[in-house]
């Protein structure tokens, strides 16, 4: 299985503040990876580097053999929250169609294929019945599923999510996790999360980001937290 992501000797700093130092890891195609770590440890910065919106000061990144900035059409990103005017007249389907913007012809009209792909993405997140609903009227969990559909509409090979369940209720969280598990193997998925239970129970491997990076199995994460490598033990039954 080929590498989806190769990171070698990566370092990045904001002015004089070193955020990531000497980071190296590889992720295989089709893996579902959780990203955990303390606030300010570099999780979101790592995602931005993988998207090509930041450039490393040292080292290199390859996404499917390319520098990220040359692979952008195959990378989709789901943010933690989206700030928008809830009165803005845009439907659920129109939001998902935004994932097809990179494929629009010069005259700027969506075609039948774009509509079909958008509707397939909505079906995948079980939101087809709300395609004509104003986006601003959705609950937090519904909105997050629509944003995942928007990302899927671009047909990505790499899906990056920054705490996609941070502002939604427990049932909506479970629905999002189920969607991501169903996508496992069809694309490479990296998800930042503060929920250690999810990182252990749902993903295949975990990137522990705390200025440096360790790629661990869920069992290895349990062991490291149990001995207080990152902070005090979170569980007592290891």
Secondary structure, DSSP 8 states (H G I E B T S, - for coil): --EEEEEEEEEEEETTEEEEEEEEEEEETT-EEEEE--TTSSHHHHHHHHHTSS--SEEEEEETTB-GGGSGGGEEEE-S-----TTS--BHHHHHHGGGGGG--TT----HHHHHHHHHHHHHTT-GGGTTSBGGGS-HHHHHHHHHHHHHHT--SEEEEESTTTTS-HHHHHHHHHHHHHHBTTBEEEEE-S-HHHHHHT-SEEEEESSSEEEEEHHHHHHHHHTTSSSS-S-S--
